[in-house]
Amino acid sequence: MSRAVALRLGAFAGAVVLAFGAAYGIGSAIDPIAAADDTSAAPAHGEEMGGMEQTAGTSEHGGHESAGQLPGLAVSDAGYTFAPAKTSFTSGTQTELRFTIQGPDGKPVTKYTKTHEKDLHLIVVRRDLSGFHHVHPTLAADGTWSIPFTFTAGGTWRLYADFKPAGHDSTITLGTDVNVTGLYVPVPVAEPASIYSFDGYDVTLQGTPVAGNESELTFTISRGGKPVKDLQPYLGAFGHLVSLRGGDLAYLHTHPAQEATAGMKGGPGITFATTFPTAGTYSLFLDFQHAGKVHTAEFTVKVGSTGTAIVPPTAVPTASKTPGHAETPHGH
């Protein structure tokens, strides 16, 4: 069963309806490992260096995270706090996601430095790593961020705010959980594969990821059996890669070395240099823009201490479709 189809089963599936209560509060500085109801559905899969954004293998974060703590695991860091207006929602109903980033003075931050063309990047994903969204909310004068959003299924969802306060020397990534009431159907993480196919696109992955060292990963995009050579710039690059480690959902937002400006064309390959902090299983989400639309391909990658080469198939299938989150609306 595909991850997206499972999210859509709704009333047709004989699953457990979970009414999440206040017992799953979000106030702690370090959020707990995923709740048992969500993580039991997914094998522990590694996530790249949490919340740490890298460009060509270089982190933009200034190492402010607590000793031994990876970015994206804390609701507060470097004096800044991720403060959602509410933490309980209902699945299938459009709502307004509203939150502030509170600064060291306890007041909402109102001024930011753009990173990759945006003041803030918001990542939303369920704790079993289904339903991935990369969106960009709107900032009000009082420091409140907001965006219309529909949670597609019940469960515990993880929110990541990736931003750079004005005057701050590095990017910060904070994470917090929200609880969504509704039908909960566990969605297993896909097995590792070197190709992901959806909507007529085939994306292959090649590289040798290894824990603790910089790894080069290349994604090659084709459509209808032909290489895509006219990728469009999206947020200042031809691709964006978010990697999440299973269990704790540590976060890494990686961009390719090549910047992209209006009018440029890229592809078929997009190469990223990134560092996986530990061995484990990681879920990778690649965003790219083609023909005026942002698409997302997802991969599961096992990372070891010595490195195992990921080799794409010699013959890429044409216009195939791999079940997965690409069938789920993303709201880029």
Secondary structure as GFF3:
##gff-version 3
##sequence-region A 1 332
A	DSSP	alpha_helix	3	8	.	.	.	ID=ss1
A	DSSP	three_ten_helix	10	12	.	.	.	ID=ss2
A	DSSP	beta_strand	16	18	.	.	.	ID=ss3
A	DSSP	three_ten_helix	22	24	.	.	.	ID=ss4
A	DSSP	alpha_helix	36	39	.	.	.	ID=ss5
A	DSSP	beta_strand	52	55	.	.	.	ID=ss6
A	DSSP	beta_strand	58	59	.	.	.	ID=ss7
A	DSSP	beta_strand	76	77	.	.	.	ID=ss8
A	DSSP	beta_strand	80	84	.	.	.	ID=ss9
A	DSSP	beta_strand	88	90	.	.	.	ID=ss10
A	DSSP	beta_strand	94	102	.	.	.	ID=ss11
A	DSSP	beta_strand	120	126	.	.	.	ID=ss12
A	DSSP	beta_strand	133	135	.	.	.	ID=ss13
A	DSSP	beta_strand	138	139	.	.	.	ID=ss14
A	DSSP	beta_strand	144	150	.	.	.	ID=ss15
A	DSSP	beta_strand	155	163	.	.	.	ID=ss16
A	DSSP	beta_strand	172	184	.	.	.	ID=ss17
A	DSSP	beta_strand	195	198	.	.	.	ID=ss18
A	DSSP	beta_strand	201	207	.	.	.	ID=ss19
A	DSSP	beta_strand	214	223	.	.	.	ID=ss20
A	DSSP	beta_strand	226	227	.	.	.	ID=ss21
A	DSSP	beta_strand	240	245	.	.	.	ID=ss22
A	DSSP	beta_strand	251	255	.	.	.	ID=ss23
A	DSSP	beta_strand	269	275	.	.	.	ID=ss24
A	DSSP	beta_strand	280	290	.	.	.	ID=ss25
A	DSSP	beta_strand	293	303	.	.	.	ID=ss26
A	DSSP	three_ten_helix	325	327	.	.	.	ID=ss27
###
